[in-house]
Amino acid sequence: MNWFDVGWLVYVVWVFSRSWLSSKPLYWKQRLRLNPPIQQDRDPILWIHAISVGEVKAAFVLYPHLQAKYPGYRFFVTTTTRTGLEEAARLFQGLPMALLPLDFSWIAKRWSQVIRPSLFVLVESGFCPNWLHFLKKQGTYVVLVNGKVSSRSSQRYDLCPFLFRSMWEAIDCYGVQNQIYRDRFLSMGISSDKMHITGNLKLVQTPQTIASQWKQERPVLQAYDITMASTHSPEEELLLQQLLPLGCKIFIAPRHPERFAEVEVLLDKLKVPFMKWTDPSTWCSEKKVCLVDAMGQLPYCYALTPVAIVGGSFCPHLQGHNVVEPTLYGAYALFGAYMDSQQDLVEHVKMYQLGETTSLSTVASRVVTLLQAKVAGNRREQWDIPLQQAVVGKTLACFPPSIGSCQLD
């Protein structure tokens, strides 16, 4: 047992004690799973780990390129969140996948010894000291892609640099999104020789196909104006106070599924008649609000509404979500000022005039202006395709050139 194990034990006890008062599913069986779903055989394994939905989508951009680069590999996918795992199941169809267990040394050691991956691809962040230590001990080549570290996180790492030194050393190549993140990693003592600025893989997304028949079968959903996407508490209430007086029809899609019931209670409290996305018996054209109580539905919402208000950006403790995705389906993106973790996406959306920053005090007037101007229309063709190709190319350059360069001894 090490200091990280002690920290995780304290965390588990704290979460378990709070779980008695919460309806949030914690999936303890998967979080403490000792035996992995796959094991090493004759074929080398490439293991991709992504925290949640956005990171899974970024990993999927690379997937066909990695298949071509490493044709002899078996692929394995893990995620930190349940919603990420559901998105991985939709995108990486047929691949073995699992929730990544907690970062206990005995679990990380067991999985590393059984799977013995030749390549481990970490998407964006989610740095786990025990996992990285035991993967490196097995001889695994570790690549960080689309890497980033927030200002708050880097400050925490700087408090005890000696604890995390071996974790940073376990990563063989850092592919980071921009100069800001590069500087933060360098400030933590990571060698500049390992560091490469690749750009942001979230700029290389392609829209999901929305069948016209799907729309035709749901006429009650056709006349909606706004998607409130990936919202957190208290954003729903703050935004509804501004938007309900407009008489617009609104989709509300909370970021986390465990909050669906919470938002239902809020709508009842505000005396707002609403229908539920998953319950056709509640559908009624007279209702102004639809609670999107299922994951993976945002592409459909974006395709149905001319304006998307992207949550996670209107309160100081939040850091923003993907503002590119709405524009892929023709929705104009509005978002708050708190977008610290998504600055690259903000710059590109603004560059192509597909979205803008707003505030709680101005969001209603901007929505009215945009709806009157009829901003709807997929303008994705304006995106810089050479830039997208460069991001993929620079990211792939972080990987070893051949299977032989990263096989285990």
CORTAKA-V182128 format. One record per pair of residues at least 4 apart in sequence whose C-alpha atoms are under 8 Angstrom apart, sorted by the first residue. I is the first residue (numbers start at 1). GAP is how many residues later the second one is. If there is no record, write none. Layout:
i={I	I}
gap={GAP	GAP}
//
This chain:
i={1	1	1	2	2	3	4	4	4	4	4	5	5	5	5	6	7	8	8	8	8	9	10	11	12	13	14	15	16	17	18	19	19	19	23	24	25	27	28	29	30	30	30	30	31	31	31	31	32	32	32	33	33	34	34	34	35	35	36	36	36	37	37	37	38	38	38	39	39	39	40	40	40	40	40	40	43	43	43	44	44	44	44	44	44	45	45	45	45	45	45	45	45	45	46	46	46	46	46	46	46	46	46	47	47	47	47	47	47	47	47	48	48	48	48	48	48	48	48	48	49	49	49	49	49	49	49	50	50	50	50	50	50	50	50	50	50	50	50	51	51	51	51	51	51	51	51	51	52	52	52	52	52	52	52	52	53	53	53	53	53	53	54	54	54	54	55	55	55	56	56	56	56	56	56	57	57	57	57	57	57	58	58	58	58	58	58	58	59	59	60	60	60	61	61	61	62	62	62	63	64	65	65	66	66	66	67	67	69	70	70	72	75	75	76	76	76	77	77	77	77	77	78	78	78	78	78	79	79	79	79	79	80	80	80	80	80	81	81	82	82	83	83	84	85	85	85	85	86	87	87	88	88	88	89	89	89	89	101	102	103	103	103	103	103	103	104	104	105	105	105	106	107	108	108	108	108	109	109	109	109	109	110	111	111	112	112	112	112	112	112	113	116	116	116	116	117	117	118	118	118	118	118	118	119	119	119	119	119	120	120	120	120	121	121	121	121	122	122	122	122	122	123	123	123	123	124	124	124	124	124	124	125	125	125	125	127	127	128	128	129	129	129	129	130	130	131	132	132	132	132	133	133	133	133	134	135	135	136	136	136	136	138	139	139	139	140	140	140	141	141	141	142	142	142	142	143	143	143	143	143	143	143	144	144	144	144	144	145	145	145	145	146	146	146	146	146	146	146	146	147	147	147	147	147	148	148	148	149	149	149	149	149	150	150	150	150	151	151	152	153	154	154	154	154	155	156	157	157	157	158	160	161	161	162	164	165	165	166	167	168	169	172	173	173	173	173	173	174	174	174	174	175	175	175	175	175	175	176	176	176	176	176	176	176	176	177	177	177	177	177	177	178	178	178	178	178	179	179	180	181	182	182	182	182	183	184	185	185	186	186	186	190	191	196	197	198	198	198	198	198	199	199	200	200	200	201	201	201	201	202	202	202	203	203	203	204	204	204	204	205	206	207	207	207	207	208	210	210	210	210	211	212	213	214	215	215	215	218	220	220	220	221	222	223	223	223	224	224	224	224	224	224	225	225	225	225	225	225	225	225	226	226	226	226	226	226	226	226	226	227	227	227	227	227	227	227	227	227	227	228	228	228	228	228	228	228	228	228	229	229	229	229	229	229	229	229	229	229	230	230	230	230	230	230	230	230	231	231	231	231	231	231	231	231	231	232	232	232	232	232	232	233	234	235	235	235	235	235	236	236	236	237	237	238	238	239	239	240	241	242	242	242	242	242	243	243	243	243	244	246	246	247	248	249	249	249	250	250	250	251	251	251	251	251	252	252	252	252	253	253	253	253	254	254	254	254	254	255	256	257	257	257	258	259	260	260	260	261	262	263	264	264	265	266	267	267	267	267	268	268	272	273	273	273	274	274	274	274	274	274	275	275	275	275	275	275	275	275	276	276	276	276	276	276	276	277	277	277	277	277	278	278	278	279	283	292	297	298	299	299	299	299	300	301	302	302	302	302	302	302	302	303	303	303	305	305	306	306	306	306	306	306	306	306	307	307	307	307	307	307	307	307	307	308	308	308	308	308	309	309	309	310	310	310	310	310	310	310	310	311	311	311	311	312	312	312	312	312	312	313	313	313	313	313	313	313	313	313	314	314	314	314	314	314	314	315	315	316	318	318	319	319	319	319	319	320	320	320	320	320	321	321	321	322	322	323	323	323	323	323	323	323	324	324	324	324	324	325	326	326	326	326	327	327	327	327	327	327	327	327	328	328	328	329	329	329	330	330	330	330	330	331	331	331	331	332	332	332	332	333	333	333	334	334	334	334	334	335	335	335	335	335	336	336	336	336	337	337	337	339	339	342	343	344	345	346	346	347	348	349	349	349	349	350	350	350	352	352	354	358	358	358	359	360	362	363	364	365	366	367	368	369	370	370	371	384	385	386	387	388	389	390	391	392	393	394	395	400	400	401	402	403}
gap={4	5	104	4	103	4	4	99	100	125	126	4	98	99	100	4	4	4	94	95	96	4	4	4	4	4	4	4	4	4	4	4	5	7	235	234	233	4	4	4	68	69	70	71	68	69	70	71	69	70	75	68	74	73	76	77	75	76	75	78	79	59	60	61	58	76	77	75	76	77	4	5	74	75	76	77	29	30	31	28	29	30	73	74	363	28	29	30	31	70	71	72	73	74	27	28	29	30	71	72	73	74	75	28	29	30	31	70	72	73	74	11	27	28	29	30	72	73	74	75	28	29	30	71	72	73	74	5	6	9	27	28	29	30	34	72	73	74	76	4	5	28	29	30	33	72	74	75	4	27	28	29	30	31	32	33	4	30	31	32	34	35	4	30	148	268	4	68	69	4	23	28	31	32	67	4	30	31	34	145	148	4	65	88	143	144	146	147	4	64	4	31	32	140	143	144	4	330	334	4	4	4	331	4	5	330	4	6	333	332	333	331	20	21	19	20	21	11	18	19	20	21	7	19	20	21	22	5	6	19	20	21	4	5	19	20	21	4	18	4	17	4	212	4	4	12	13	14	4	4	209	4	5	9	4	5	6	8	6	5	4	5	25	26	27	28	4	26	4	25	26	4	4	4	22	23	26	4	21	22	25	26	4	4	5	4	5	19	22	23	26	25	19	22	24	292	18	23	21	22	23	288	289	290	21	22	23	24	287	20	21	22	23	21	22	23	24	4	20	21	22	23	21	22	23	24	20	21	22	23	24	52	19	22	23	24	5	40	4	39	4	35	37	38	4	37	4	4	35	38	39	4	33	34	37	4	4	5	4	5	6	34	270	268	269	270	266	267	268	30	31	265	28	29	30	31	28	29	30	31	32	255	256	27	29	30	31	32	29	30	31	250	29	30	31	52	53	54	55	249	27	28	29	30	34	28	29	33	4	5	32	35	36	4	31	190	191	4	33	4	4	4	30	31	34	4	4	4	7	31	30	4	4	27	4	4	4	24	4	4	22	21	22	21	22	23	225	226	20	21	22	224	20	21	22	23	220	223	5	6	19	20	21	22	23	24	4	5	20	21	22	23	4	19	20	21	22	4	18	4	4	4	13	14	15	4	4	4	5	4	5	6	4	4	202	197	192	193	194	196	197	192	195	4	144	191	4	187	190	191	120	122	143	121	142	185	184	185	187	188	120	122	92	118	121	122	91	4	89	90	93	4	4	4	4	4	6	7	4	63	64	65	83	82	26	81	82	24	25	26	27	80	81	23	24	25	79	80	81	82	146	22	23	24	25	79	80	81	82	83	23	24	25	26	74	75	78	80	81	82	22	23	24	25	26	80	81	82	83	22	23	24	25	26	69	79	80	81	82	23	24	25	26	80	81	82	91	4	5	21	22	23	24	79	80	81	4	22	23	24	79	80	4	4	4	76	77	79	80	4	16	27	4	29	4	122	4	121	4	4	4	118	119	121	122	4	5	120	121	4	118	122	41	40	38	39	40	38	39	40	38	39	40	41	50	37	38	39	40	38	39	40	45	5	6	9	38	39	4	4	36	37	38	4	4	4	31	33	4	4	4	4	27	4	4	4	5	6	7	4	5	17	14	15	16	8	13	14	15	16	17	4	7	8	9	12	14	15	16	4	6	7	14	15	16	17	13	14	15	16	17	14	15	16	4	4	5	4	4	4	26	27	30	4	4	4	5	6	24	27	28	29	26	27	28	26	71	24	25	26	65	68	69	70	71	24	25	26	27	60	63	64	68	69	18	23	24	25	26	24	25	26	10	11	12	13	23	24	25	26	9	10	24	25	6	7	8	9	26	27	5	6	7	8	22	23	24	25	26	4	21	22	23	24	45	46	21	23	22	20	21	19	20	21	22	23	18	19	20	21	22	18	20	21	20	23	4	10	12	22	23	26	32	4	9	21	22	25	4	4	5	6	7	4	5	6	27	28	51	52	53	50	51	52	48	49	51	46	47	48	49	50	44	45	46	47	22	23	43	44	21	22	23	21	22	23	24	29	20	21	22	23	24	21	22	23	24	20	21	22	4	7	4	4	4	4	4	10	4	4	4	5	6	7	4	5	6	30	31	25	4	5	8	4	4	4	4	4	4	4	4	4	4	4	5	4	4	4	4	4	4	4	4	4	4	4	4	4	5	6	4	4	4}
//
